[in-house]
Amino acid sequence: MSLGMPDLRPSVSVQVPVRDPGAAFAAFLGSLSLQERPGFSYELVVVDDGSRIPVGDSFDLHPPGCVRTELVRIEGTGNRPRARNAALEASTAPIAFMTDADLRLAPGVLAGHAAFHSRDGADGRAVLRGSRVNAWSLSSTRWQRWFDTRAGGNDGTLSAMPWRHFVTGNASLPRTLAFEAGCFDEAITHYGGEDTEFAYRLFLAGASFFRDPALRADHLDDVTVRRHSSKMEEYGATGLFYTVTKHPDLEGLLGTGWVSPRARGAVSSIRAAAVKAAISDPVYRLVLAWMSRVGRPAFLFTYLSVGACLRGYTGRLR
């Protein structure tokens, strides 16, 4: 259903899927009130992805400065790619800003994304990712600080980035480019992978990828290393396995080439055996317990993250 004033033309569409949201979503909506800028307008497209209590019954979806609100309700058990696609379909602005319900946007983030695309030199084929900061509080953990160093980190200035570093949450691209690439693959029904698979098709469609850490959003989900490891193992068994199967030329993504069943030769066999031993239950659980308590040395966080993906992935190869 459409709420507000559809006759106005927003320059950016804020697209957010939600499912049983809470205080973090309220903080996200509050941060939208800090996005007003002279000559800048945006629309808000909320996709209620099967919440037990309809989102429109619990939250005010008319933040200041928003010229149009669209609320889309999807019934069922939840499908994040489908929710993303529904938001794209319901949007009217030329730039799609894809965000999450647990992000608190810094002032001016939306205007920053809009300004980037207004001066885009890639003929409307550029994708921009801002920063997602986990260690935003004084009580942040070593794990959260390490996590903020991944995929280019949250420091530096506007620069090009590899397509595989694309994640939604604080990202934007031309709406027409999303449709040209085929939107999100709704066959990815479990946690993780839809962003990477979509980014690869954007890359094949000729998109250029950039990052601007100055466009900051605080991630309000207090993810622990144990929870992250569980999510990454699920991703390895589902989204990662599906993506590599769908796009065989992506074999090697997140170390999948190390355990490829197509690898031949003594060196490949020894390497695969060594990787499988390194991510075996006794070794992995020992390191996970150590890093959950101690949090150092930091390189073991990389082992836990990539290792969890490979644990899930190799489980599907058996």
Buried (B, 14 or more C-beta within 10 A) or exposed (E): EEBBEBEEEBBBBBBBBBBBBEEBBBBBBEBBEBBBBEEBBBBBBBBBBBBEEEBBEBBEBEBEBBBBBBBBBBEEEBBBBBBBBBBBBBBBBBBBBBBBBBBBBBBBBBBBBBBBBEEBEBEBBBBBBBBBBBBBEEEBBBBBBBBBBBBBEBEEEBEEBEBBBBBBBBBBBBBEBBEBBBBBBBEBBBBBBBBBBBBBBBBEEEBBBBBBBBBBBBBBEBBEBBEBBBBBBBBBBBBBBBBBEBBEEBBEBBBBBBBBEEBEEEEBEEBBEEBBEBBEEEEBEEBBEBBBEEBEEEEBBEBBBBBBBBBBBBEBEE
